[in-house]
Amino acid sequence: MKKFLLFTAIILGAYVAQAQNCNVVFFNQDGSRFQVVLNGVLQNINFETNVKVTDLKFEGSYKVTVIFENNQFASVTKSIYMMDNNTEYSFEIKKNKKGEYVMRPSGMVAIAQAPAAPQQSVVSYSTTPPAAPAVTTTTTVQPQATTDVVVTETVTTTTTVDPANQENVSVGMNVGGVGMNVNVSINDGGMNTGTNVQTTSSQTVTTTMVTSSSTSSGNYNDGMTTNPVHEPIPVEATPTGCYQAIPSSDFSAGKASVEKQSFADTKLKVAKTFTKNNCLSVKQVKEIMTLFSFEETKFEYAKFAYDFCVDKKNYYQLSDDFTFSTTVDEFNEFLESK
């Protein structure tokens, strides 16, 4: 019984060791910050210059899109392949001779030997976008300031009737520091009475003016300004309805990954994984088929790759790659059913 348990533990340990996942690091050395999208899902919510994504599946194929914080730079898209388990892959985001950003392999190392990088953002691979951070808005209202404006209005009226049988009326007015004098002389033809009347009135008017100020911090919208919102850019993980074939450089890398597999079943599995995450031309499908030794494996792959081909009208050309007439007949029946 003990031997059986020991044997079981060894088998489980070997399985766990075989099932180790991979990490991938994206970094930029010129200070341009970016976000990473894997198979259409945003991985890091904040823009960074160094991002490590962990727990990627071994023998997995991922379509990567790098989105820059500076929208003057075009995003970079590339397919990558995790072909060695328990391995950390590194890719540098840098400018080429044309001044355009590209993604270049930088190296690979066993996860246990991978060095720690300063100021590196580490995220675990997720198939759902990360939640947006909470936004806090603080508003500070300063105490109200008051200003008193004082206006003083003085009105003086003087009336005089003298013995010279003249009636003189003098009116003086001063409003807000501005003087106005009016003199009126009246002769009534013989009245000899004299009266001197002086009337003075004063009025003060106080006007209070109130001013206020406020200071706000945080994100807000005043109805005229649109705050930028970063949404994950959708990238097709399984490109049905393809319209453009994968670039030759990316195809060569994928083809090499398929070719290096020793067993037919593993080679077919890697070929399917590579194909379903990309769009291929008939010529590229034909090149992948040449990597298989068995007729039935070629036929199975040809049927699988049909949905991911950009020029299906030329798909009949693949019949030249089959050795047996029975396979050619089955392939033509397959095309007629589409």
Wavefront OBJ file of the C-alpha trace (Angstrom):
o trace
v 0.000 0.000 0.000
v 2.822 2.419 0.846
v 4.524 1.685 -2.461
v 1.277 2.402 -4.287
v 0.833 5.747 -2.496
v 4.442 6.687 -3.197
v 4.038 5.818 -6.864
v 0.819 7.878 -7.033
v 2.536 10.869 -5.396
v 5.376 10.684 -7.923
v 2.938 10.586 -10.826
v 0.955 13.537 -9.466
v 4.143 15.488 -8.847
v 5.276 14.881 -12.406
v 1.886 15.987 -13.704
v 1.953 19.178 -11.651
v 5.484 19.930 -12.832
v 4.397 19.359 -16.422
v 1.382 21.649 -15.958
v 3.460 24.671 -15.015
v 2.375 27.838 -16.733
v 4.389 30.646 -18.327
v 4.967 34.347 -17.711
v 5.450 37.104 -20.261
v 7.066 40.520 -19.687
v 6.515 43.608 -21.843
v 8.828 46.576 -21.233
v 9.766 49.917 -22.734
v 12.988 51.816 -22.009
v 12.162 55.277 -23.396
v 9.473 56.104 -20.813
v 6.386 55.619 -23.015
v 3.723 54.024 -20.819
v 1.249 51.476 -22.171
v -1.524 48.973 -21.447
v -1.500 45.304 -22.493
v -4.467 43.539 -24.135
v -4.327 39.732 -24.432
v -6.898 37.995 -26.633
v -9.152 41.036 -26.481
v -9.030 41.497 -22.676
v -7.276 44.423 -20.961
v -4.800 43.161 -18.347
v -3.402 46.267 -16.564
v -5.771 49.162 -15.781
v -2.949 51.698 -15.343
v -0.429 52.728 -17.981
v 3.023 51.310 -17.152
v 6.492 50.968 -18.723
v 7.057 47.402 -17.472
v 4.241 44.832 -17.199
v 4.531 41.157 -16.271
v 1.541 38.866 -16.965
v 1.673 35.542 -15.116
v -0.179 32.202 -15.366
v -0.289 31.961 -19.165
v -0.991 28.457 -20.448
v 1.844 26.360 -21.780
v 1.542 25.711 -25.549
v -0.885 28.619 -25.702
v -1.108 31.213 -28.454
v -2.045 34.803 -27.555
v -2.768 37.876 -29.630
v -1.167 40.890 -27.925
v -2.137 44.516 -28.447
v -0.126 47.294 -26.771
v -2.001 50.606 -26.330
v 0.067 53.698 -25.537
v -0.949 56.447 -23.113
v 0.132 58.979 -25.738
v -2.511 58.549 -28.437
v -0.094 59.966 -31.023
v 1.569 56.535 -31.093
v -0.173 53.751 -33.016
v -0.944 50.577 -31.091
v 1.181 47.467 -31.690
v -0.376 44.034 -32.361
v 1.498 40.724 -32.476
v 0.832 37.027 -31.863
v 3.047 35.255 -29.326
v 3.406 31.563 -28.483
v 4.186 29.862 -25.165
v 6.094 26.805 -26.394
v 8.232 25.933 -23.318
v 6.622 25.350 -19.958
v 7.699 27.025 -16.723
v 9.359 29.786 -18.787
v 9.284 33.584 -18.647
v 9.347 35.316 -22.052
v 10.358 38.969 -22.486
v 9.369 41.382 -25.261
v 10.709 44.910 -25.706
v 8.473 47.695 -27.031
v 10.765 50.001 -28.984
v 10.910 52.190 -32.077
v 12.267 50.940 -35.387
v 14.235 52.983 -37.917
v 10.998 54.532 -39.178
v 10.168 55.835 -35.700
v 7.278 53.376 -35.291
v 6.847 51.216 -32.199
v 7.321 47.469 -32.699
v 7.416 44.443 -30.392
v 10.641 42.428 -30.422
v 11.526 39.231 -28.468
v 14.112 40.068 -25.829
v 14.778 36.719 -24.183
v 13.475 33.732 -22.267
v 14.488 32.237 -18.942
v 13.193 29.669 -16.477
v 10.675 31.263 -14.110
v 12.734 30.201 -11.081
v 15.735 32.105 -12.473
v 13.858 35.187 -13.694
v 15.305 38.378 -12.139
v 13.072 40.834 -10.292
v 12.689 44.152 -12.100
v 12.181 47.451 -10.233
v 8.948 49.363 -10.814
v 7.365 46.381 -12.557
v 3.591 45.927 -12.576
v 2.715 42.235 -12.073
v -0.770 40.987 -13.014
v -2.224 37.511 -13.287
v -3.702 36.659 -16.689
v -7.446 37.226 -16.704
v -10.204 36.607 -19.240
v -12.252 39.492 -17.822
v -11.195 43.180 -17.834
v -10.008 44.644 -14.488
v -12.421 46.865 -12.561
v -11.916 50.604 -12.982
v -10.565 52.355 -9.836
v -12.954 54.429 -7.743
v -12.939 58.158 -8.460
v -12.911 60.524 -5.470
v -13.990 64.140 -5.906
v -13.267 66.750 -3.230
v -14.848 70.197 -3.303
v -13.638 72.996 -1.011
v -15.766 76.148 -0.651
v -13.925 79.229 0.589
v -15.668 81.539 3.120
v -17.773 84.211 1.476
v -16.196 87.655 1.197
v -18.396 90.725 1.569
v -17.740 94.269 0.389
v -19.772 97.223 1.616
v -20.162 100.128 -0.758
v -21.350 103.300 1.002
v -23.006 106.104 -0.945
v -23.873 109.313 0.928
v -26.373 111.702 -0.631
v -26.764 115.226 0.784
v -29.349 117.699 -0.476
v -29.290 121.326 0.716
v -32.023 123.840 -0.213
v -31.818 127.572 0.705
v -34.584 130.149 0.064
v -34.065 133.903 0.754
v -36.438 136.870 0.358
v -34.625 140.186 1.073
v -35.829 143.857 1.578
v -34.701 144.815 -1.915
v -37.993 143.445 -3.189
v -36.155 140.587 -4.807
v -36.791 136.951 -4.099
v -33.726 134.884 -4.449
v -33.923 131.074 -4.416
v -30.686 129.163 -4.079
v -30.629 125.387 -4.327
v -27.442 123.427 -3.649
v -27.110 119.641 -4.177
v -24.249 117.275 -3.535
v -24.655 113.621 -4.553
v -21.889 111.129 -3.970
v -19.214 113.803 -3.959
v -20.537 115.494 -7.135
v -21.796 119.103 -6.531
v -24.665 120.821 -8.319
v -25.701 124.486 -7.578
v -28.847 126.181 -8.921
v -29.553 129.958 -8.292
v -32.909 131.525 -9.152
v -33.665 135.276 -8.717
v -37.276 136.437 -8.690
v -38.482 140.106 -8.431
v -42.142 140.332 -7.435
v -42.429 144.164 -7.999
v -42.867 145.547 -4.516
v -42.967 143.037 -1.736
v -40.777 144.095 1.148
v -40.597 141.002 3.232
v -37.576 138.886 3.917
v -37.416 135.216 4.734
v -34.429 132.908 4.879
v -35.178 129.168 4.827
v -32.481 126.490 4.675
v -33.289 122.816 4.436
v -30.693 120.081 4.618
v -31.340 116.355 4.203
v -28.835 113.473 4.224
v -29.311 109.859 3.130
v -26.841 106.984 3.360
v -27.238 103.895 1.164
v -25.159 100.769 1.891
v -24.852 98.056 -0.745
v -23.362 94.678 0.159
v -21.618 92.683 -2.569
v -20.920 88.964 -1.981
v -18.241 86.991 -3.800
v -17.439 83.316 -3.431
v -14.838 80.886 -4.722
v -14.532 77.149 -4.755
v -11.778 74.651 -5.488
v -12.436 71.182 -6.853
v -10.136 68.224 -7.387
v -10.834 64.913 -9.052
v -12.610 63.981 -12.251
v -15.626 65.978 -13.271
v -17.527 67.050 -16.354
v -18.706 70.627 -16.764
v -20.907 69.846 -19.744
v -18.359 71.235 -22.206
v -15.326 69.046 -21.533
v -15.269 65.314 -22.192
v -13.016 63.386 -19.858
v -11.139 60.536 -21.600
v -12.311 57.038 -20.671
v -10.011 54.130 -21.487
v -11.929 51.110 -22.595
v -10.377 47.826 -23.482
v -9.996 47.656 -27.230
v -11.728 44.480 -28.527
v -9.414 42.139 -30.428
v -10.839 38.997 -32.044
v -9.490 35.907 -30.287
v -10.824 33.564 -33.013
v -10.865 35.542 -36.246
v -13.796 34.139 -38.205
v -14.639 36.267 -41.189
v -10.964 36.994 -41.872
v -10.042 39.638 -44.417
v -6.240 39.970 -44.134
v -3.584 37.267 -43.747
v -1.091 37.283 -40.882
v 2.215 39.111 -41.686
v 4.953 36.881 -43.065
v 7.238 37.461 -40.059
v 4.572 36.315 -37.599
v 3.673 33.369 -39.838
v 7.279 32.224 -39.984
v 7.490 32.244 -36.189
v 4.273 30.228 -35.900
v 5.338 27.760 -38.577
v 8.657 27.201 -36.798
v 6.808 26.464 -33.555
v 4.732 23.816 -35.312
v 7.719 22.291 -37.084
v 9.754 21.805 -33.907
v 7.192 19.409 -32.406
v 8.305 15.777 -32.487
v 4.955 13.962 -32.236
v 2.224 14.166 -34.869
v -0.599 14.741 -32.371
v 1.265 17.572 -30.645
v 2.209 19.113 -33.984
v -1.450 19.102 -35.106
v -2.557 20.585 -31.783
v -0.045 23.452 -32.017
v -0.979 24.065 -35.670
v -4.665 24.358 -34.781
v -3.914 26.672 -31.869
v -1.808 28.905 -34.092
v -4.400 28.919 -36.894
v -7.489 29.696 -34.825
v -5.839 32.830 -33.430
v -4.811 34.192 -36.826
v -5.922 34.614 -40.437
v -4.055 32.625 -43.102
v -3.885 32.622 -46.868
v -4.204 29.435 -48.953
v -0.463 29.573 -49.552
v 0.214 29.708 -45.795
v -2.220 26.833 -45.092
v -0.400 24.795 -47.756
v 2.941 25.460 -46.022
v 1.583 24.205 -42.709
v 0.197 21.076 -44.401
v 3.660 20.181 -45.706
v 4.811 19.780 -42.095
v 2.585 16.705 -41.623
v 3.717 13.253 -42.751
v 0.362 11.477 -42.684
v -2.386 12.007 -45.258
v -5.210 11.936 -42.705
v -3.469 14.588 -40.568
v -3.126 16.878 -43.593
v -6.808 16.388 -44.394
v -7.918 17.083 -40.810
v -5.872 20.278 -40.669
v -7.104 21.451 -44.093
v -10.727 21.124 -42.937
v -9.983 22.931 -39.668
v -8.144 25.850 -41.329
v -10.948 26.588 -43.823
v -12.819 28.986 -41.503
v -9.642 31.021 -40.933
v -8.616 31.432 -44.573
v -8.815 34.852 -46.249
v -9.068 33.596 -49.858
v -11.461 30.644 -49.675
v -12.114 30.840 -53.436
v -8.626 29.371 -53.957
v -8.991 26.653 -51.341
v -9.417 23.976 -54.034
v -5.680 24.320 -54.738
v -4.945 22.332 -51.573
v -6.134 19.147 -53.312
v -2.731 18.999 -55.050
v -1.121 18.252 -51.678
v -3.013 14.973 -51.171
v -1.483 11.708 -52.411
v -4.558 9.479 -52.616
v -7.521 10.067 -54.916
v -9.944 9.040 -52.168
v -8.663 11.898 -50.005
v -9.037 14.308 -52.933
v -12.647 13.189 -53.412
v -13.406 13.648 -49.705
v -11.786 17.080 -49.767
v -13.874 18.163 -52.760
v -17.042 16.919 -51.044
v -16.049 18.986 -48.026
v -15.686 22.121 -50.189
v -19.060 21.511 -51.845
v -20.723 21.377 -48.437
v -19.461 24.873 -47.604
l 1 2 3 4 5 6 7 8 9 10 11 12 13 14 15 16 17 18 19 20 21 22 23 24 25 26 27 28 29 30 31 32 33 34 35 36 37 38 39 40 41 42 43 44 45 46 47 48 49 50 51 52 53 54 55 56 57 58 59 60 61 62 63 64 65 66 67 68 69 70 71 72 73 74 75 76 77 78 79 80 81 82 83 84 85 86 87 88 89 90 91 92 93 94 95 96 97 98 99 100 101 102 103 104 105 106 107 108 109 110 111 112 113 114 115 116 117 118 119 120 121 122 123 124 125 126 127 128 129 130 131 132 133 134 135 136 137 138 139 140 141 142 143 144 145 146 147 148 149 150 151 152 153 154 155 156 157 158 159 160 161 162 163 164 165 166 167 168 169 170 171 172 173 174 175 176 177 178 179 180 181 182 183 184 185 186 187 188 189 190 191 192 193 194 195 196 197 198 199 200 201 202 203 204 205 206 207 208 209 210 211 212 213 214 215 216 217 218 219 220 221 222 223 224 225 226 227 228 229 230 231 232 233 234 235 236 237 238 239 240 241 242 243 244 245 246 247 248 249 250 251 252 253 254 255 256 257 258 259 260 261 262 263 264 265 266 267 268 269 270 271 272 273 274 275 276 277 278 279 280 281 282 283 284 285 286 287 288 289 290 291 292 293 294 295 296 297 298 299 300 301 302 303 304 305 306 307 308 309 310 311 312 313 314 315 316 317 318 319 320 321 322 323 324 325 326 327 328 329 330 331 332 333 334 335 336 337 338
